[in-house]
């Protein structure tokens, strides 16, 4: 993807933020990919106050030392980043050209509400937080959809299961 195209996407994201009517038109033109399978919704077997919770975001969040998401590929980047819950708030970067993330750069909780979840743990509303969380870049299209579904999402699901996570909060951007 050219530098011009990246600049164009960033400009569109900022204009959509400034002009909600434009955002509505862009959203109306979007046709999501629908799964033919049933949604694998699972009801927790214990109260939230005893659950381990993890965050998964499509906001393009990652640690500064991790490789940024590939914004050169017009069909997106189906990879993920493991986010350390103990350090991500002080050490994050957002790599995503398809939304205006200037506010999220000032307050990560806008797209990755880890501090809010920590407050809920302190209040006893959530049992505890996982140590690891996961970041994706939400603009995935074409050939990368299969990679996301068949590889990346399955890998993250296995990691969440290994961490004995009971509930996952998905945050889009």
Backbone as JSON, one array per atom type, in Angstrom:
{
  "sequence": "XXXXXXXXXXXXXXXXXXXXXXXXXXXXXXXXXXXXXXXXXXXXXXXXXXXXXXXXXXXXXXXXXXXXXXXXXXXXXXXXXXXXXXXXXXXXXXXXXXXXXXXXXXXXXXXXXXXXXXXXXXXXXXXXXXXXXXXXXXXXXXXXXXXXXXXXXXXXXXXXXXXXXXXXXXXXX",
  "N": [[0.86, -1.17, 0.0], [0.6, 2.17, -0.84], [2.25, 5.17, 0.37], [0.64, 7.35, -0.08], [-1.92, 6.17, -0.14], [-2.14, 5.25, 2.52], [-2.09, 7.71, 3.83], [-4.44, 8.77, 2.8], [-6.36, 6.99, 3.93], [-6.05, 7.59, 6.65], [-6.86, 10.27, 6.63], [-9.56, 10.0, 5.83], [-10.51, 8.61, 8.08], [-10.22, 10.59, 10.06], [-11.93, 12.58, 9.05], [-14.36, 11.21, 9.15], [-14.63, 11.02, 11.89], [-14.92, 13.7, 12.56], [-17.21, 14.42, 11.16], [-20.1, 13.1, 11.67], [-22.21, 12.3, 9.94], [-20.92, 11.55, 7.61], [-19.52, 9.34, 8.58], [-21.69, 7.65, 9.09], [-22.59, 7.19, 6.46], [-20.36, 5.84, 5.38], [-20.33, 3.59, 7.0], [-22.8, 2.45, 6.37], [-22.3, 1.58, 3.81], [-20.66, -0.54, 4.14], [-20.25, -4.04, 3.98], [-20.44, -6.65, 6.0], [-18.71, -9.77, 6.49], [-20.5, -12.66, 6.82], [-20.79, -15.39, 9.0], [-21.39, -18.78, 8.23], [-21.76, -20.62, 10.11], [-23.09, -21.38, 13.39], [-23.03, -18.92, 15.97], [-20.55, -19.19, 18.37], [-21.53, -18.89, 21.17], [-21.14, -18.84, 24.62], [-22.41, -19.4, 27.78], [-21.27, -18.19, 30.86], [-20.23, -20.41, 33.47], [-20.04, -19.78, 36.08], [-20.38, -17.15, 38.57], [-19.61, -13.77, 37.56], [-18.05, -12.51, 39.43], [-16.31, -14.44, 40.2], [-14.86, -15.07, 38.02], [-12.14, -15.28, 35.65], [-10.94, -12.77, 33.61], [-10.22, -11.63, 30.32], [-8.96, -9.31, 27.88], [-9.59, -8.72, 24.46], [-8.73, -6.98, 21.67], [-9.5, -5.14, 18.67], [-8.25, -2.88, 17.98], [-5.7, -2.33, 17.12], [-3.71, -2.2, 19.02], [-0.54, -2.53, 20.59], [2.57, -3.49, 22.21], [5.25, -1.16, 22.39], [7.77, -2.22, 21.61], [7.08, -4.37, 20.08], [6.52, -5.67, 16.75], [4.92, -3.39, 14.52], [1.5, -3.5, 13.31], [0.88, -4.58, 9.97], [0.43, -2.12, 7.84], [0.77, -1.72, 5.21], [-0.35, -3.62, 3.62], [-3.2, -3.82, 1.81], [-5.3, -5.49, 2.44], [-5.18, -5.88, 5.1], [-3.86, -7.07, 8.29], [-3.63, -10.15, 9.57], [-2.44, -11.06, 11.89], [-1.65, -11.28, 15.45], [-0.98, -9.68, 18.62], [0.53, -10.39, 21.71], [-0.4, -9.05, 24.73], [0.93, -7.7, 27.6], [-0.61, -7.52, 30.59], [0.36, -6.23, 32.87], [2.06, -4.23, 32.02], [1.19, -2.91, 29.69], [-0.32, -0.52, 29.77], [1.5, 1.52, 30.25], [3.2, 1.26, 28.18], [2.46, 1.33, 25.25], [1.42, 1.27, 21.81], [-0.45, 2.32, 18.99], [-1.24, 0.91, 16.01], [-2.92, 1.49, 13.32], [-4.72, 2.42, 10.58], [-7.37, 2.87, 9.96], [-9.14, 4.1, 11.66], [-9.63, 7.01, 13.66], [-7.4, 7.4, 16.06], [-6.43, 9.24, 17.87], [-7.51, 10.15, 20.35], [-7.56, 7.75, 21.78], [-4.86, 7.28, 22.01], [-4.23, 9.05, 23.97], [-5.74, 8.14, 26.1], [-5.8, 5.01, 26.79], [-7.88, 3.42, 27.69], [-10.13, 3.95, 26.23], [-10.24, 2.25, 24.03], [-9.21, -0.07, 25.03], [-10.05, -1.13, 27.8], [-8.54, -1.69, 30.29], [-7.82, -0.52, 32.78], [-10.35, 0.1, 33.78], [-11.37, -2.46, 34.13], [-9.61, -3.39, 36.08], [-10.45, -1.79, 38.2], [-12.97, -2.9, 38.57], [-12.24, -5.43, 39.45], [-11.08, -4.73, 41.91], [-13.37, -3.85, 43.19], [-14.68, -6.2, 43.52], [-16.39, -7.14, 41.59], [-15.5, -8.49, 39.41], [-13.7, -11.5, 39.25], [-10.81, -11.92, 38.74], [-8.11, -10.7, 36.66], [-6.73, -11.85, 33.6], [-3.26, -12.42, 32.92], [-2.26, -12.1, 30.42], [-3.31, -10.46, 27.45], [-4.85, -9.68, 24.26], [-4.08, -8.26, 21.08], [-5.39, -7.23, 17.99], [-5.4, -6.09, 14.56], [-8.02, -4.47, 13.29], [-8.92, -4.22, 10.59], [-9.5, -6.45, 8.35], [-9.48, -8.3, 5.4], [-10.42, -9.98, 2.34], [-8.04, -12.37, 1.31], [-6.94, -12.65, 3.83], [-8.9, -13.16, 5.68], [-9.47, -15.89, 5.99], [-7.04, -16.74, 7.13], [-7.11, -15.34, 9.54], [-9.41, -16.48, 10.78], [-8.95, -19.3, 10.68], [-6.39, -19.64, 11.7], [-5.05, -17.48, 13.35], [-7.14, -16.63, 15.19], [-7.82, -19.08, 16.31], [-5.4, -19.76, 17.52], [-5.2, -17.76, 19.49], [-7.51, -18.34, 20.95], [-6.75, -20.84, 22.0], [-4.62, -20.04, 23.63], [-5.98, -18.41, 25.46], [-7.58, -20.33, 26.65], [-5.58, -21.96, 27.8], [-4.69, -20.18, 29.7], [-6.74, -20.3, 31.42], [-8.98, -18.62, 31.16], [-12.15, -17.31, 31.76], [-14.0, -15.47, 30.77], [-14.14, -13.3, 27.99], [-13.62, -10.03, 27.02], [-14.43, -8.35, 24.21], [-13.16, -5.72, 22.35], [-13.87, -3.48, 19.91], [-12.6, -1.24, 17.35]],
  "CA": [[0.0, 0.0, 0.0], [1.43, 3.36, -0.97], [2.18, 6.2, 1.41], [-0.55, 8.16, -0.39], [-3.11, 5.43, 0.27], [-2.18, 5.29, 3.99], [-2.46, 9.08, 4.19], [-5.86, 8.89, 2.46], [-7.15, 6.27, 4.94], [-6.0, 8.38, 7.89], [-7.7, 11.46, 6.42], [-10.96, 9.55, 5.87], [-10.82, 8.3, 9.48], [-10.38, 11.86, 10.79], [-13.14, 13.23, 8.56], [-15.5, 10.45, 9.68], [-14.76, 11.4, 13.29], [-15.39, 15.09, 12.63], [-18.51, 14.55, 10.52], [-20.83, 11.84, 11.9], [-23.02, 11.91, 8.78], [-20.0, 10.84, 6.72], [-19.3, 8.04, 9.21], [-22.9, 6.85, 8.86], [-22.6, 6.76, 5.05], [-19.32, 4.84, 5.21], [-20.78, 2.39, 7.7], [-23.92, 1.87, 5.62], [-21.77, 0.97, 2.6], [-19.87, -1.72, 4.52], [-20.95, -5.32, 4.0], [-19.62, -7.59, 6.77], [-18.73, -11.19, 6.14], [-21.29, -13.39, 7.8], [-20.43, -16.79, 9.17], [-22.47, -19.74, 7.98], [-21.89, -21.42, 11.32], [-23.71, -20.75, 14.55], [-22.1, -18.16, 16.8], [-20.21, -20.05, 19.52], [-21.79, -18.16, 22.4], [-21.11, -19.71, 25.79], [-22.81, -18.73, 29.02], [-20.35, -18.56, 31.94], [-20.76, -21.4, 34.41], [-19.92, -19.26, 37.44], [-20.62, -15.7, 38.61], [-18.53, -12.91, 37.09], [-17.2, -12.21, 40.59], [-15.35, -15.54, 40.36], [-14.3, -15.34, 36.7], [-10.92, -14.65, 35.14], [-11.34, -12.01, 32.43], [-9.16, -11.14, 29.43], [-9.37, -8.38, 26.83], [-9.12, -8.9, 23.08], [-9.11, -5.77, 20.96], [-9.17, -5.0, 17.25], [-7.88, -1.47, 17.86], [-4.32, -2.17, 16.66], [-2.86, -1.94, 20.19], [0.58, -3.44, 20.82], [3.69, -2.91, 22.94], [6.14, -0.38, 21.5], [8.87, -3.03, 21.08], [6.56, -5.39, 19.17], [6.37, -5.16, 15.38], [3.61, -2.8, 14.25], [0.67, -4.22, 12.35], [1.25, -4.27, 8.59], [-0.52, -1.2, 7.22], [1.06, -1.66, 3.78], [-1.21, -4.6, 2.96], [-4.56, -3.27, 1.69], [-6.27, -6.44, 3.0], [-4.99, -5.91, 6.54], [-2.85, -7.91, 8.92], [-4.38, -11.09, 10.4], [-1.67, -11.52, 13.04], [-2.05, -10.73, 16.75], [0.09, -9.38, 19.55], [0.26, -10.73, 23.1], [-0.27, -7.83, 25.51], [1.18, -7.94, 29.01], [-1.52, -6.69, 31.38], [1.08, -5.47, 33.89], [2.86, -3.12, 31.48], [0.67, -2.33, 28.45], [-0.82, 0.85, 29.94], [2.64, 2.44, 30.21], [4.05, 0.89, 27.06], [1.64, 0.89, 24.13], [1.37, 1.99, 20.55], [-1.58, 1.9, 18.18], [-0.95, 0.91, 14.58], [-4.19, 1.25, 12.64], [-5.04, 3.6, 9.77], [-8.76, 2.9, 9.57], [-9.94, 4.91, 12.59], [-8.9, 8.12, 14.28], [-7.08, 6.94, 17.4], [-5.75, 10.27, 18.65], [-8.0, 10.14, 21.73], [-7.13, 6.49, 22.41], [-3.44, 7.42, 22.34], [-4.2, 9.81, 25.22], [-6.38, 7.31, 27.12], [-5.93, 3.67, 26.24], [-9.14, 2.8, 28.12], [-11.16, 4.18, 25.22], [-10.3, 1.05, 23.18], [-8.67, -1.2, 25.78], [-10.41, -0.65, 29.14], [-7.9, -2.49, 31.32], [-7.92, 0.17, 34.08], [-11.72, -0.06, 34.26], [-11.5, -3.84, 34.61], [-8.89, -3.46, 37.35], [-11.35, -1.21, 39.19], [-14.03, -3.88, 38.83], [-11.64, -6.48, 40.29], [-10.95, -4.16, 43.25], [-14.73, -3.78, 43.75], [-15.21, -7.55, 43.67], [-17.37, -7.43, 40.54], [-14.81, -9.47, 38.56], [-12.79, -12.28, 40.08], [-9.44, -11.48, 38.49], [-7.76, -10.49, 35.27], [-5.66, -12.65, 33.02], [-2.01, -11.68, 32.79], [-2.07, -11.83, 28.99], [-4.44, -10.01, 26.66], [-4.47, -9.84, 22.85], [-4.41, -7.17, 20.17], [-5.47, -7.46, 16.55], [-5.68, -4.92, 13.74], [-9.37, -4.83, 12.9], [-9.27, -4.17, 9.16], [-9.06, -7.69, 7.71], [-10.33, -8.51, 4.23], [-9.91, -10.87, 1.3], [-7.32, -13.61, 1.61], [-6.55, -12.71, 5.23], [-10.01, -13.59, 6.54], [-9.27, -17.3, 6.3], [-5.91, -16.82, 8.07], [-7.61, -14.86, 10.83], [-10.36, -17.43, 11.34], [-8.44, -20.66, 10.83], [-5.1, -19.72, 12.39], [-4.83, -16.51, 14.43], [-8.19, -16.69, 16.21], [-7.69, -20.38, 16.99], [-4.22, -19.7, 18.4], [-5.55, -16.93, 20.65], [-8.46, -19.12, 21.75], [-5.98, -21.86, 22.74], [-3.88, -19.33, 24.68], [-6.95, -18.01, 26.48], [-7.96, -21.56, 27.36], [-4.43, -22.34, 28.62], [-4.65, -19.23, 30.83], [-7.96, -20.55, 32.19], [-9.85, -17.45, 31.08], [-13.58, -17.67, 31.75], [-14.77, -14.47, 30.03], [-13.33, -12.42, 27.17], [-14.26, -8.8, 26.59], [-13.94, -7.95, 22.89], [-13.32, -4.28, 22.13], [-13.56, -3.08, 18.53], [-12.26, 0.17, 17.14]],
  "C": [[0.91, 1.23, 0.0], [1.27, 4.29, 0.22], [0.96, 7.07, 1.18], [-1.82, 7.47, 0.1], [-3.25, 5.43, 1.8], [-2.62, 6.68, 4.45], [-3.95, 9.29, 3.93], [-6.73, 8.2, 3.51], [-7.18, 7.03, 6.26], [-6.87, 9.62, 7.78], [-9.17, 11.09, 6.47], [-11.38, 9.26, 7.31], [-11.05, 9.58, 10.28], [-11.64, 12.6, 10.35], [-14.39, 12.54, 9.1], [-15.72, 10.77, 11.16], [-15.35, 12.79, 13.42], [-16.8, 15.26, 12.1], [-19.29, 13.24, 10.64], [-21.68, 11.38, 10.72], [-22.16, 11.14, 7.77], [-19.72, 9.45, 7.28], [-20.49, 7.12, 8.98], [-22.95, 6.34, 7.42], [-21.55, 5.68, 4.8], [-19.73, 3.51, 5.85], [-21.89, 1.69, 6.92], [-23.42, 1.14, 4.36], [-21.0, -0.32, 2.88], [-20.73, -2.97, 4.57], [-20.09, -6.33, 4.76], [-19.74, -9.01, 6.23], [-19.5, -11.91, 7.23], [-20.89, -14.85, 7.8], [-21.64, -17.67, 8.89], [-22.74, -20.59, 9.21], [-22.62, -20.65, 12.42], [-22.65, -20.0, 15.35], [-21.82, -18.98, 18.06], [-20.34, -19.32, 20.85], [-21.85, -19.15, 23.55], [-21.49, -18.89, 27.01], [-21.83, -19.15, 30.12], [-21.02, -19.49, 32.94], [-20.65, -20.95, 35.87], [-20.13, -17.76, 37.42], [-19.39, -14.92, 38.15], [-17.56, -12.59, 38.23], [-16.18, -13.31, 40.88], [-14.64, -15.87, 39.04], [-12.97, -14.64, 36.47], [-11.28, -14.04, 33.79], [-10.1, -11.57, 31.64], [-9.78, -10.19, 28.41], [-8.78, -8.83, 25.5], [-9.64, -7.7, 22.32], [-8.74, -5.84, 19.48], [-8.73, -3.57, 16.95], [-6.45, -1.25, 17.37], [-3.35, -1.86, 17.79], [-1.76, -2.99, 20.27], [1.62, -2.73, 21.66], [4.6, -2.21, 21.94], [7.23, -1.25, 20.87], [8.39, -4.14, 20.14], [6.46, -4.81, 17.75], [4.99, -4.53, 15.2], [2.81, -3.68, 13.31], [1.0, -3.71, 10.95], [0.17, -3.4, 7.94], [-0.25, -1.05, 5.73], [0.16, -2.6, 2.98], [-2.65, -4.08, 2.96], [-5.63, -4.19, 2.29], [-6.06, -6.66, 4.5], [-3.89, -6.85, 6.99], [-3.57, -8.85, 9.87], [-3.62, -11.59, 11.63], [-2.2, -10.87, 14.32], [-0.8, -10.45, 17.57], [-0.37, -9.79, 20.95], [0.57, -9.47, 23.91], [-0.13, -8.17, 26.99], [0.33, -6.97, 29.84], [-0.82, -5.83, 32.42], [1.78, -4.25, 33.32], [2.24, -2.4, 30.28], [0.21, -0.88, 28.61], [0.3, 1.89, 29.86], [3.5, 2.26, 28.97], [3.2, 0.41, 25.89], [1.78, 1.82, 22.94], [0.14, 1.49, 19.82], [-1.17, 2.02, 16.72], [-2.24, 0.5, 13.87], [-4.55, 2.53, 11.88], [-6.52, 3.8, 9.51], [-9.69, 3.5, 10.62], [-9.03, 5.96, 13.2], [-8.63, 7.75, 15.74], [-6.32, 7.97, 18.23], [-6.22, 10.28, 20.1], [-7.55, 8.88, 22.46], [-5.65, 6.53, 22.77], [-3.26, 8.2, 23.64], [-4.77, 9.0, 26.38], [-6.68, 5.95, 26.53], [-7.26, 3.03, 26.56], [-10.28, 3.03, 27.14], [-11.34, 2.93, 24.35], [-9.85, -0.22, 23.89], [-8.84, -0.91, 27.27], [-9.83, -1.48, 30.3], [-8.01, -1.83, 32.7], [-9.33, 0.04, 34.65], [-11.94, -1.47, 34.8], [-10.76, -4.03, 35.94], [-9.74, -2.87, 38.49], [-12.46, -2.2, 39.56], [-13.51, -5.06, 39.65], [-11.56, -5.98, 41.72], [-12.3, -4.07, 43.96], [-15.34, -5.16, 43.98], [-16.23, -7.94, 42.63], [-16.83, -8.45, 39.54], [-13.84, -10.21, 39.47], [-11.35, -11.84, 39.95], [-9.21, -11.32, 36.99], [-6.67, -11.47, 34.84], [-4.4, -11.79, 32.96], [-1.77, -11.27, 31.34], [-3.39, -11.44, 28.35], [-3.95, -9.99, 25.21], [-4.95, -8.67, 22.0], [-4.37, -7.63, 18.73], [-5.61, -6.12, 15.85], [-6.99, -5.23, 13.03], [-9.73, -4.79, 11.44], [-8.68, -5.41, 8.48], [-10.02, -7.98, 6.57], [-9.68, -9.57, 3.34], [-9.25, -12.13, 1.81], [-6.97, -13.75, 3.08], [-7.68, -13.18, 6.16], [-9.83, -15.06, 6.94], [-8.13, -17.49, 7.29], [-6.34, -16.41, 9.46], [-8.47, -15.92, 11.51], [-9.71, -18.78, 11.63], [-7.12, -20.74, 11.6], [-5.04, -18.78, 13.6], [-5.87, -16.61, 15.55], [-8.11, -18.0, 16.99], [-6.5, -20.39, 17.95], [-4.54, -18.9, 19.66], [-6.54, -17.67, 21.54], [-7.74, -20.18, 22.58], [-5.19, -21.22, 23.87], [-4.8, -18.89, 25.81], [-7.37, -19.22, 27.32], [-6.83, -22.01, 28.28], [-4.3, -21.44, 29.84], [-5.88, -19.35, 31.73], [-8.85, -19.3, 32.29], [-11.3, -17.91, 30.95], [-14.39, -16.76, 30.84], [-13.78, -13.6, 29.25], [-14.18, -11.21, 26.79], [-13.62, -8.39, 25.28], [-14.2, -6.46, 22.7], [-12.92, -3.91, 20.71], [-13.12, -1.62, 18.49], [-12.5, 0.53, 15.7]]
}
